[in-house]
Amino acid sequence: MSEFMNHNQTVELTSNASELALRLQAHPNISARVLYLLYLVENTDNNCETASVAELKIVSELQKLGNDALQDWANSQEKKKLRRVINLLGCAVREKSHYIGIVCWELFK
């Protein structure tokens, strides 16, 4: 792929790869799925001897990747909404009950 790119495109791809690596660290399940997809594509141990076997394994892994991605998205949305509520009610929560404040704090560590 890189033999068809000019120097600027190669530099951009390298910086994108660094950003991708950093972002995948925040999503270990997605990172593991991507690594497994690469393992399947490279087929270093020759487990996928036919295209149909490779297709089944890759499609199955992509479905799992989609499920993991959707779960991470849902968790992120839940945290964003909870942060908004805490920001709106933060002072009241801290004053009313120290315990509730501790529970809220524990969610964002």
N, C-alpha and C positions, 0 to 999 in steps of 0.2 A: 504494500500500500504506500509506504513512504517514498518509493522510487518515483512515484508520479507527483510528488509534492515539491513545491519550491521551498526555499529556506524559511521564509516567513510562516508558511503553513506548518512546517516541521516544528518551529519554535512555539507556535500556538498550540500544537498538539502536545508538546512536552509540558507546557504550563497547564493545559487542561488535564493531563494525566496526573500531575501533582495535586491539582485541586480535587480530582476524582478520588485519589487515594485518601486525602484528608477527609472528604465527605463520607466515604465508605466506612471510616473508622467509627463514625457516629451510628452506623447501621450494620452491626456485625452479622445479622442474619442475611441481609442483602449481599454483603461482601462475600460470605461463604457460598451463597448461590452463584454469584458471578464467577468465583474461582472454580466452582464445580463445572459450570458451563464451559469455561476455558479448558478444563481437564477433559471434558467430553469432546470438544472441538479438536484438541491436539491429539487425542486418542493414543497416548504414549504407551499404554499397556495393551493396546489392540483389543479392548473389550467390545468395541463397536465395529464388527467386521462388515456389516452391510449398512446401506443408507437407511433402510427401514428401521433397524435396531437403533441407530444413532438418532433418527427422527423421533422415535418414541421416547427415548431418554431425554432428549433436548426439550421436547414439548412438555413432558412431565415436569422437568426442572423449571421451565418458564412459568408454568402454572403455579408452582410453589413460590417462585420469585414474585409473581404477581400478588399472591396471598400475603407474603411477608411485607411487600411494599405497601399494600393497602392497610395492613395492621399498623405499620410504622406511621403512616399518614394519619390514621384514626387516633393513635396515641398522641401525635403532635397536635392535632386539632383539639383534643380534650385538654391538653396542657395549656394551649393558648386561651381557650375559653375560661379555664379555671384561673389563669393569671389575670384575665380581665375582671372577673368577679372579685378576686382578692384585691386588685387595684381599686375597684369601686368601693368595696366594703372594708378595705384593709384596716383603716383606723378603728372602725366600729368592731371588727372582729378582735383586734388586739385588746381593745378596752373591755369588751364584754367577757371574753373568756381567754385566759392565757392558754388553756388546753387547745382550743380551736386554732390559735395562732401557731402552736407547736405542730399540730397536724398539717396545717397548710405549709409550713416551712419544710417539713420532712418530704413533702411531695416534690419539691423543687431542688433538692440537694443534688 
